Amino acid sequence: MGYDDEDDDDTVVKDSNGNVLNNGDSVTVIKDLPVKGTSVTIKRGTLIKNIRLTNKPEEIECNADKVKGLVLKTCFLKKA
């Protein structure tokens, strides 16, 4: 009954600095990240807007300028 659309209250998603992340937040990449399956590298300092939380607290979904549908680890991100 809509469980997939609701955030799990027990799960807290944090960035590399320990700041709590929420759906719709903006984050900055803190390390150059090569994207698997492409020749694209997301450079350090890239701002990624409107993130979406996943079922795993260590991952978020997002769209970058060059690549759509990315899943990134929160240990490489900081809240903007």
DAKA-V965334 format. One record per residue. N is the residue number from 1. RES is the residue in three letters. PSI is psi in radians with two decimals (* if undefined). Layout:
n,res,psi
N,RES,PSI
N,RES,PSI
This chain:
n,res,psi
1,MET,1.17
2,GLY,0.24
3,TYR,-0.63
4,ASP,-0.49
5,ASP,-0.27
6,GLU,2.54
7,ASP,2.46
8,ASP,2.08
9,ASP,-0.43
10,ASP,-0.37
11,THR,2.15
12,VAL,2.15
13,VAL,2.21
14,LYS,2.62
15,ASP,-3.00
16,SER,-0.39
17,ASN,-0.02
18,GLY,0.11
19,ASN,2.46
20,VAL,2.31
21,LEU,2.52
22,ASN,2.84
23,ASN,2.37
24,GLY,-0.10
25,ASP,2.85
26,SER,2.46
27,VAL,2.78
28,THR,2.41
29,VAL,2.32
30,ILE,0.00
31,LYS,2.52
32,ASP,2.21
33,LEU,2.00
34,PRO,2.46
35,VAL,2.15
36,LYS,2.44
37,GLY,-0.04
38,THR,3.02
39,SER,0.18
40,VAL,2.46
41,THR,2.24
42,ILE,2.05
43,LYS,2.67
44,ARG,2.40
45,GLY,-0.07
46,THR,2.28
47,LEU,2.22
48,ILE,2.13
49,LYS,2.73
50,ASN,1.04
51,ILE,2.79
52,ARG,2.30
53,LEU,2.64
54,THR,-3.07
55,ASN,-0.33
56,LYS,2.19
57,PRO,-0.27
58,GLU,0.09
59,GLU,2.60
60,ILE,2.74
61,GLU,2.57
62,CYS,3.03
63,ASN,2.19
64,ALA,3.05
65,ASP,-0.76
66,LYS,-0.41
67,VAL,2.30
68,LYS,2.60
69,GLY,0.67
70,LEU,2.59
71,VAL,2.10
72,LEU,2.59
73,LYS,2.41
74,THR,-0.30
75,CYS,-0.23
76,PHE,0.23
77,LEU,2.64
78,LYS,2.56
79,LYS,2.36
80,ALA,*
